[in-house]
Amino acid sequence: MNEYAWPTGPEVPAAALVRESWEATLVALLVATRITGEVIGRQPFGVFIRIDDVPNAIALAEITAMPPGMELPALGALVSGEVLCHAAHNHQVKVRLDEWRTNDQ
């Protein structure tokens, strides 16, 4: 099995639903909002997360927020973190995972 995978499966919201729900996502997931969810996709640049309680939102935790020496969480891992910003061009919520926090953050 390849260690990387794009988000797929019935639990992943369709792209059209993510786009249609974008305004509601922005209201529900303000910057600094705490999130929990499941890793549904894994790429060399980060992990995609299905956010609990916001079914039509997709989060991305990018490696740019990951301290050196850490590893990406596995597919299916349950994670938590904080909303850093929103990427309107691709309707993603950018997050920093709690496990990636260092003492100076």
N, C-alpha and C positions, 0 to 999 in steps of 0.2 A: 504494500500500500504506500502511495506517495504521502509524504508528511504534510503536503500542502493540499488544500481543497477550497474551492469556491463555495459559498453558501448555496445549498440545495435542499430539497425535501419539502414535505407538506407544512412544516413548522416555519418555513421562511416566507415572509410576506412577499407577494408579487410586487414587482417594480412599480406598477401603476398604483397600487395601494399605498406604497411608501410615498410616492409623489403626491397623491391626492390627500394624504394625511399630514403633509409637511407642516402646515400652519398649526395644527393641533399638537404635533410633536414639539414645535418650538415653544408652545405654551406649557406643555407638560414637563419639558426637560430643559429648564433654564440653566445657564452656566452655573456651576457649583452644585447642581442637583446630584444627589447620591443615586446610583443605579446598581442593580444586580441583574444578572442574566446568564445565558449559556453561550459558549463559543460555538458558532455555527459555520465558521469559515476560517481558514488559516492560510496566510500567504507570507512570503519572505518580508513584506513590509508591515505586517501586523495581523490582528485577528478581528473578525467580524462577530458581533454579539447581538443576539436577539434579546431585547430588553424586557424584563418582567414588567407587567402592568401597562406596557405601551406596545401593543401587539404589532402595529404597523411601522415601527421605528427600527432602524438598524444602526448600531454603534460600530465605530472603528477605533480600536486601540492600536496606534501606530508605534513602530519601534523607536521613533524619535522621542517618545515619552518613556522608553524603557532604559533603565540603568545598564551600563556595561556589565557583561557577565550573566545577565538574567536570560531566561528562555521564554519563548512564547508559550502560553497555555495550550493544552491539547484540545482537539475537537471534543465537544461535549462537556468541557470543564465548566463549572459554575464559578463565576467571577463577580467582583463588585468593584466599583470605582466612582469617579466623579466626572461630570460633564465639563470639558475644557472649552469647547466652542462648537459651532455648527458649520457644516460645509453645504451651503445651499445649492451649489452647482451639481452635487451628486446626492443630495438629500441624506447626508450622514451626520450623525452625532459623534463628535470626536471625544474620546474619554481617556483618562489615565487610570489604569488599574491600581487598586490598593497595593497589590503585591509588588508594584513597581515604584512605590513611594520610597524616598530615602529620607534620612533625618533632616535634610535641609530643604525639603519640599513641604 
